[in-house]
Amino acid sequence: MRPHIICHMGTSIDGRLHPSRFTAAAAGVSREVLRSHYERIHDRFDADGWIIGRKTMSEMAKGSERPIAYAPKVPREAHLGKQNGRKLAIGIDPSGRVHYGKDNVGGDHAVAVLGQQVSDAYLAELREDGVSWVFAGAKGDDLPGAMAQIGALFGVKTLLLEGGGKINGAFLKHGLIDEFSTLIYPAVDGVAGAQSIVDYDGPEGDRPGAGQALRLTHCETLEGGMVWLRHSVERAPG
């Protein structure tokens, strides 16, 4: 059984993703306090790990590519490094482009979700680093299969999905989001086309949330005027 997945994100009032683009905090409101709410609530969930996309994981892992000569042929099956009781830092990386240099990201055990087309040399690099991996099908887009593997292999019950927008959109399309935790900054971005917290990348006219409905379960105003919303995801009526 796959883990319970909570999409935990911060956004401006117009749904945008990047705080660096938001309008300034109002007089007397601490920008640092606003920013602190996200991690505080992240910790409050006490989830078994978190999920991000390739670009963000590359920025956080900060590893460098290492050429490995004569890499052995590796079967395309899951590999478990030594978790040692740590939470999981899961990177969705179908093409195998993130370089870790160690077995953790921020102290949490690194797990790569890959496509089967990645090279044996890349897998050898991950093995040397102590990184775990699972395969999400040939192209790396079988997210339901990958989440089921992670649930079974690591015994995790709850994971936080923390974007970017395209990864969140893909999880929504696959019906993998059980709950949304949304922190709304008292700010606006305002530019058309700026990335949003759910930014599905699919065929024109596709509706990634079709068949799903949201039920508000929590609404709280936090210090500085940030609003925290929680919604459970249900099957839509009819």
C-alpha angles and dihedrals in degrees: 000000000000122000125263104263123210118190102217113187144152121224145171117247089267093055099256125152112214118075091197087072097048124109116261123275115265121258111290094017117115114227088202091056091050091051092047093062093072097059093038092057091040087059092043091063089058089205123180092244148326138251129217137162131260099267095051092042091053090053092049100041094049093191127149129230114257120199110230115196122213095009110190121243108267124203113239097247135112119286124200123208121192108293093180093195094303127139117255128258102199121194121193100217113153095174098044099242102139117097116200110178089199140037097259145051113212089344095306120114112261118236120182121207105207144177117242091243094074115118126261088235090059092050090049089054092051091048091052089051092050093242120154121223143189129190122238097200129284096312099030094248100110093102095160090056092047093050091048090052092049091049093050099040099043100028092230120162105187132030132181116226106209105175153181105234099259093052090048089049092051091051090049091051091053092048091243099132113093098174141010122220107189127183111197114203118214087245143089134220098192102186119123113238097021111143115271129208090258110035109164114200106205145110118319111268094021116136110209094187096050113137093019131103133189126227119196110234102166139019122179135165110221131200112294095026100286113147122216117205128183122194128181116217116233137175108272116249115261 
